[in-house]
Each structure stands twice: as C-alpha cells, then as structure tokens.
Amino acid sequence: MMHLQHDIACCISFLFILNLAKANFQNYLNPQRRTNHLSDNKFSFSEYMESSDNDEKDRTSISQWNQMYQNVPKTTIDTEQASDLFNKNITWESQWAKNIKFGQVSAVSIDPNGNIGIFHRGTRVWGLTTFDNENIFDKRKGPIQENTVILLDKFGEKLLEWGAMKFYLPHGLTIDTHGNYWITDVALHQVFKFDSKDIARLRKGEYNQETMFSDLKPSLVLGEAFIPGNDDKRFCKPTAVAVESNGDFFVSDGYCNSRIIKFNAKGERILKWGRTTYAYAERDPVPNAFNIPHALALASELNLLFVADRQNGRVVSFFATNGTFYKEYKDFKRIGPLIYSVAYAKGRLYLINNPSSYNIHVQGFVLDVNSGNILFSFRPGQDMDSPHDIAVSEDGSEIYVVELNKNTVYKFLQNINTSVQTGNSVVRTNPHHEPAPLTDSDMNNLTGGTTTATLVLSLVTAAVIFIALCVAIAAVLARCQKRGRLFQYDESAVEFSKLVE
C-alpha cells in the first residue's frame, strides 16, 4: 500500500507540472497576452520598384518645391500655435565656436568622447550648375583644397582638422560608437569609412606632416567614383549613414534613387527598400515612397531606424532588422512641408525644418517617439536660415544644428528634466498591425516577431514533461498489475480518481 501511495503522489506531481507548462505555453502563443509587436512582413513587390538612373534629376530647385505644394492652402499653417511651442529651457550658446570659419556646413556628429565633428564644403558651393542632367559632377573642378572635417570640443575649441584634397562635395558625416568616421560625398557618389585608429593617429601627429592627408586612407569605400547608378554597386548622391553597434550600417541613397540600403560590417548588401515618390504627385505617399531621404537616425533600444523624408515633410520609422514600416511622424501645420534631418535620444526625436513659401518658424522640434506629440520647439535668438543637419548627445542635454548657407554651427543646452506636451503629430502607423505603446519594460523586446529558438525550446520542454508523465503512469500500472489490483476497487483507488478529476 505504501508503494502505491508513493506512485500516486508522483503522478499527481507530474500532472501539476504539466498543467503549469501548458498554461505558460498557451500564454506565450496567445497574441492577446503578449506585447503586440510587428511581424516580419515585407512590402509588396510593387512597392520595391526603383527608378532608373535617368528618371530623377536634381530635385532641389525652388520651382519644383512650389509645384509640390501649390495646392496646399496657406491658411492651414497655425503660426500662433507654433510660437507657443517654443521652450525657453533649451538655451542657445551664442558664442560657441564663433571664431572658426566654415564653408557650407552640411553635417554634424558627436564622437564617443562628446567631441563634435563638423563636415563643411570650404569654398565650394552646390549650385544649379554643379551637376549635369545625368547627375554627373565635373571632376575637372578638382577636390576641395581646404580641410573639410573639423573636430571641436564641448567648449568650441578646435582639436583636429583634416580632409583637404579628399572630397568634392561633402554631405553626410556620422561618427559611430567606436569612433569611426562615415562620410558621404554626393559628387563622388560614394560612401567612405575612416577607422578610429587612423583618426587617433592624426590627432597624435604620427603621420608624416608632408604626406599625412594622402597617407590617411579609408578602410571601406562603396560606390564608383563620379559614376551615378542604382544597382548593387553604385549610388546616386548618397546622403547619410547610420551605424549599428555590431558594425552593420544603413545608407540613404538619396537624391536620385530614394532608397535605403543595409550593409553588414564588411560592406556586403543584406537589405534594401524604398522607391521614388514620382513627380510630386503622391500627396499621401506610402511609407517606403521617399522624396529625398535626407538623414538617418537609429534608436538601438527600440530596434528602429528613422528616415527624414525631406520633400515629403515627414519622418518615417522602420524596424532595423527587416525594414518593416513602424510609424510616420508628420505635422504640416507646425513643422511645415520640409524636414531636413532627424536625431534620436532618450525616447525623443529631434527634427529641423527648412524655409518654404509658408509663414512658419524655421527651427528645431522635439517629439515624443511613442505618441508623436510635439513637446516643444527651439531656435537661436531668431529663426534659423537653412538648417541642414542635427545631432544630439546620448542624454539629450546637448543639441547641435548646422546651417548650410549661413556657414554656422549652433549649440543648444537642454534641461532634460523639463517636459511640455503640446499637440499631436502622428499621422499613420502600420495599417495591418497596431503595436502597443512602448514602455520601459518592453523596449528591449521590440524585435518585430517571435523567435524560432524560443518556440522550439518550449516545445521540447513540453515533450520531455509528457514523456516523463507517461513513464510514471506506466510504472504505477505495472506495479498494480503485478499485485493483482489493477481493477480492484478499494479506498486508495477512489481517492486517486477524485484527485485526478
């Protein structure tokens, strides 16, 4: 009898464990009980169409801008409400780097030590005749003779300058978390990576003074010099680069091709998406139809890539793993029809607009990344002229904006404990999936779908428990049969049947 009671207790324990495993497994598979993230779906084939090399011209002329927005009522711009967004807790350091002379400043980035990298064009200016009708730059003009890359400390003092005789028309600069410099040159139609160790050697003066600039070589070059294209090996005026911590990187390609391309650390293409918004005809374009994807920003903890879709006046976010659309940020009434750049820090997006034929403030904006609400705006003592790029420190306390035509760099300091919430700028999320608002608890789990490894592990665990249970029941039955009590009615059998039920 004691042996039978022991066997019955073992069976009950296994049944209890099996029920727990079953409940956890069902909760895992039940979408109503999990954080609702986007699946790994792609765009349809037709939405991946790319323009041919010769379909797109230089689309920066004022006449085309006016054509794009000629049917939009000017009365929709709420200038009074836009003025109310101004935040006095973001202060402008008016004397920062005032003693340094720049050309057209196209890009700004912050290195891992908090120093500020500036990319400018020296005496070269991008005008209406810079490129021909085939987007080809006249290389007979030669490279820019001045140093085009300048590194400043937080006080605005120059630490390093380089880049003379290397670049023809600077556009994008990104300094990644390892201190590598990623550069795009729209005249060369190329993307360059300069290793942090070589930049450090420059700062230490380890290169021969007479040949140091010619000795400094990029460790990675993508694209064919001066040859525009939209195939696997060529770009056409690439605009920006965003780099993940593992070395994978994204390129926005850019003025002609309107596509985003993802590469691994070796420079091998692993993903691309996007097409052109043709002839300014799409007033509400689909998420991957760009009109000059002009700047990129990554939110690593959210697994999101943000694209400043310049001429469409919006920021579009995608899952960095697979290019799936997540959310669109847009507010024509307050921000206007042009968004030139985007940066991300601590759950906030930082944007800059640009002059248009409408009466709006040219300034920076801060948005909440979850709701899309405009929190506030900021600017120097007056409106900016032609802001081209923006960078934000990791904690959001420092903001840098570069002016293209005024050859100026602004530094702003933000009290990151201050928050004002005004307005709502979210226009559209993925129509097939409504993700739950992001919280601190689920930010690290935002990956776009269930992992196969976790599912297999759950199935294996359930199978092991089931087999163990079967073995235990078989042992009980065998022992009962051996004693001749398999079908004998007794008090123990009654108690067992009640427990199982």
N, C-alpha and C positions, 0 to 999 in steps of 0.2 A: 504493500500500500504506500509506503514512504517513497519508493521509486516512482510510482505512478504520479503522486502529487508533485514530485520534483520535475517530472517530464511535463506535466500540465503547466506548471509555473514557467518553464522555458518557452512553451508555445505562446502563452499569454504575453510574455516579454517581446517575443519576435513580432507578434501581431501589433503591439503598441508601436514598436519601431517602424514597422511597415506603414502604419497609418500616418505617422509623422512624416515619413519620407514622401508618401503620396500627397499629403497636404502641401508640403513645400514645393514639390514638383509642379503641382497644379497652379500654385501661386506664381511660380516662375513663368509658366506658359501662358497664364491668363493676362492679356494685354490691359485689362481694366485695373489690375493690381500692380502694374509696373509703371515706371516713369515712361511717358509716351514720347519716344524719340522717332526720328525719321528713319525709314528703311533705306536700304542701299539701292534704291531705284535710280535709273539714269534718265536723261532727257530722251525724247523720241528721236528717231534717226533724222527726221526732217529738221529738227531744231539744232542739229550739229552741222548744218550746212555752212560752208566757209566761202567768202568772196574770192574771186580770182585776183591775181596780182594787180590787174589793171583796173578793177572796178572802182577802187577807192582812191581819191585824190587827197591832198592836204586839206582837211576839213576845218581849219581854224579861221577862215575868213569871216568877217563880220556879216557879209551879205547872207551867208548860209545860216548863221545864227539867227538873223532876223527872220529868214524864211521858216526856220524851225518853229519859232514862237509867235509868228504873226497873227495866228488865230486865237491866241490866249488873251482873255480880257485883262487889261491892266488893273482894273478895279479889284481883282482878286488878291492883290498884294496888300496885306494888312500891315502897314508900316508902323502904326501906333503900337500894335501888339508886339511887333518885332522889337521895338525900342524897349518895351517893358521887360524883355528877356535879359537885358544887359546886367551882368553880375560884377559888382564893384569889388568882390572878394578875389577876383582874378586881376592882378595888378601887373602893369607893364613896366619893365625896367628900361627906361628911355635911353640910358647912356651905355647900355650893354653893347660891346663890340663896335662902338661908334667910330673908332679910329682906324678901322680896317676897311679897305676899299675892295668892292666886289664888282664883277660884271653882272649880267643877267643871272640871278640866283635861281637855280632850278630845283634843288633838293637839299634836304636836311635830314640828319640821322644822329642817333645818340649811341656811343660805344659802351661796352660793358663797364667802363670806369666812370661813366657820366660825362665824358667829354663830347663835344658837339662837332660833327662832321658837316662841312658845307661844300656843295658842288655848284660851281658857277662857270660862266662861259667867257670870262675875260672880256676881250674887246669884240668877240663875235656876237652877232645878233641874229636870231631866227626871224627872217622876214618873208615876204610873199614870193621872193625870187630865190630863196635858199635851195629849194628842190625843184626839179623839172616835173613835167606831167606824169612821169613814171616813178615818182618818189625817189629819184636818184640825185644825190648830192654831188656837186662839182668838187672832186677831190683835189683839183689843181689849186684850190684855195689853201690847202695845207692844213696841218694841225694847229690848234691854238697854242701860241707861243708862251702864254703866261701859265703859272701854276693854277690849276683848276680845282684842286681839292685842298681845303683848309681845315685843320683841326684846332678847335678852341676849347679852353677850359671853361668851367662854370662862371668864371669872372669875365669872360670875353677876351682873354689873352691868347695870343697865337702860340700853339705848341708845335705845329708842323704844317708845311705846305708842300705839295708835290703835284704832278700831273702835267707839267709843261711838255709840249710836243707829243702828247699821247692821245688826246681826244679832239674830235672835230666838232661835235655839238652835244654837250652834256645834257642829260635829262634826269635819270634816276640814280639815287645813292641809298644803299641800305647797308648798315653795319650790323652784322649778326651777333648772336650772344657769345660767339667765340672771338670776336674782333676782326673777322674777315670783312673786306670791303667788296660789295657787289655794285656794279656800275652798268648803266645802260647809256649807249651813245646812239642817238637817232640818225645821225649822218652815216655812221658805220653800219647801222642795223645790227648791232652786236651787243652781247652781254658778257661782262668780264667779272672774274673773281680774283681779288688780290689777297693773299694769305696774311693773316695777322702777324706771323713771324717776320715777314718781309717789311710790313709797316713798322714793326718794332725796331728792325734794323735801321730803317730810315731815321727814326727818332733818335736812335743812339749814335747816328753818324757813322755806321760801319761800312757804308758804301763809299767807293771812291768818289770824291767830290766832283770830279770832272765827268764821270760817267754814271752817277748814281741813278739818274732818271731813265737812262737807256738800259741800265742793269736791272731795274725793277720790272719784272715780267709777271703777267697774270698767270695764275695756276690753272685757270679754266677760261676758255673762250668759246662762246656759242654764237653761231651765225656766220655769214660770209661777208667779209668787209666790203662795204659800198654796194652790195647786191641785195636789193629787197626781194622778198618772196614770202610765201605762206605754206611752204612744205615742211617736212620734218627737220630740215637743216637750216632754214632761213627764217628771219624775222623781217618785219617792215615797221621801222620806227618803234622798237620796244620801249615801254615807258617806265616800268618799275619791277622790283624783285621783292619777294617776301620769303624768308628762310625759316624752316623749322629747326628744332634743336638737334634732330638727327642728321641734318645736312640736306634733306630734301628741300626743294625750293620751287617757287612759282614765279612765272614771268607773265606780265600783262603785255600783250602784243597786239596792238596798242593803237596807233593812229590809223593803220590801214586794215589790219586783219581782225580786230575786235575779238580776240580770243584769249583764254587763259590756258597756259601750259604748265604742267607739273613735271619736274625732273627729279631723279634721285641724286644723291651726292656726287655721283660720277658724271652727271650731265646727260644721263640717258632719259629720254622722254617716257613717262609712265602714264600720263593722263592729259587730256585736253578737252576743253568745251568752249562754246561761245560762237556767235555769228554776228554779223553786222546788222544794225538797225538801218534798213535801206532807205535812202532818200528822205530821211526825216519824216517818213510817213506814219510811223507807228507811235501814236500818242500815248499808248499804254503798252509798251513792249513787254514781251515775255521775259522772264528773269535772265536768260542767257543771251538775249539780243542786246549787245552793247553798242554804245556810240562814244567811242574813245574811252576804254578802260584805262584810267589815267594814273591810279595809285592803288596800292595794296596794303593791307594790314592783317596780321594774324592775332587771334586770341587762342593761344595754345590750350588753356584750361577748358575752353569751350569747343575745341576742335573745329573752329570756324575761320574761314578766310573772308575778309571784307574787300569789296571792289568798289572804288569810286568811279561810277559810270558817268563820266564828266558831262557830256552833252545831253544825257537823259535826266540829269539833275537828281541822282539818287545814289544810295549805297546799297549794294546787293551782297548778301552773305550766303556762303555755301559751306557745306561740310568739307573740311580739308582732306579727308580720307578719300572721297569719291566724287566730289564736285556736285553733290546733290544740293538743290536750292533749299535754303532755310527761311530767310526773311528779307524783306525790302524795307529800306528806310528812306522816306521822302516827305518833304513839306514845302510845296511850292510857295505858299503864302508867306512863309517866314524866311526860308533859306533861298528860295528862288530857283531858276531853271538850270543853274550850273553848279556842280560840286567838283572841285578840283583835286582834293586829297582827303585822306582819312587816316586816323591813327586810333589805337586802342590802348586802354589802361584801366584796370580795376573795375570792370563792368560798365565802362563808359566809352562811347565813340566820340572822337573829336574830328570835326569837319571844317573845311573852309569853302566858302562860295567864291564868286567872282563877279565883276561888273557885267551887267546886261542892260538892256534898254528899259529896265523897270526900276522904279524908285524903291530899292531895298538897300539895307545896310550891307556893305562888304566887310565881312568879319568872320570870326570863328564861332562854332556852335558846339555845345556839349550835349549828347543824347544818352539816355539810359538804354543800355543794349537790350534789356529784356522787354520793356514796354514800348520803346521807341520814342518816349516823351522827350521833348526838348527841355533840358534842365535850365540852361542859360546860354547866353552869348558873351563874347568878349572881343575887344579890339583895343588898339592903342588910343591915344587921345582923340583921334578921329577915325573915320572909315579907312580901311586899307585900300590900296590902289589895284594891285593884281597879285594876290597871294597865290602861290604855286604849289607849296608843299608844307606839311605839318609833321612834327614829331613830338612825342610826349614821353616823359620819364616813366619808369615802371610803376611808380606810386602815384603818378598823376600830378605831382607837385610842380613840375616844370613843363612848360609848353613853348615850343619854338615854331615860328612861322617865317617862311622866306617869301620875299616879294620879287617877282620876276623883273618888272620894268623899273621899279624904284631902287633896285640893287641893294636891298635892305634885309636884315635879319632881325626879327622881333623875339624877345624873351619875355614870357609871362610867368608869374608865380601864382599858384593856386592854393588856397586854403582848402585842403581836401576833406576837411570835416564839415564844410558848408554845402548844403544842397537845397536847391529850389526847383520844384517841379511845375512846369507850365506847358500846356499844350500837348498835342499828340501827333507824332509824325509817322507812325507805321501805316503803310498803305496796303501791304499784301504779305501774306505768308503762304507757304505751300498749300495749294487748294485741296490736296489729297490727304494731307496729314496736318493735324493741329497739335504741335508739340506743347507740352505743359510748360508754364513759365519756369525759367531756370532758377534754381536756388543753390545755396552753398553746398547743400548735401548731395546734389546730383550733377554738379558741374563736371566733375571728373568722370562721370559715366556717360557723357554725351558723345556717343560714338556712331550713332546712326543705325544701330541694329544689334540683335543678339549674336553673341559669338558662338561659333560651332564647337569650340573646345568646351565651353561651359555646358552646353546641351549634351554632348557626348558623356561628360563626366557624370551628369545627373542620371542619364540612362544606365550607365554601368553600375552606379551605386544602387539604383532600384533593382537591377537584375541580381546583384550579389545578395541583397536582403531577401529577395524572393527565393533564391536557391537555398539559402540558409534555413528559411522557414520550412520549405519542403522537406529538407533533410531532418529537421526536428520532428515534424509531424510523422514522417515515415518511421523514425525511431520509436515514437510513442506507440504507433500502431503495431509495430513488430513486437514490442515488449508485451503489449496487451494480448496479442495473438499467442505469444509463447506461453502466457499464463492461462490461456483459455477464457479470457474475459473480454474479448473484443466486442461481443454483442450482449454481455451480461449487464443487466440493469442493477445498478447499485447507487448508493448515495453520492459517491465520487463522480460518477458519470453525469448525474443530474446537476451537480454543482458546476462541472465543466461546461455543459451545454448552456447553462444560464450565463456564465461568464463570457462565452463566445458571442452570444446574442447581444 
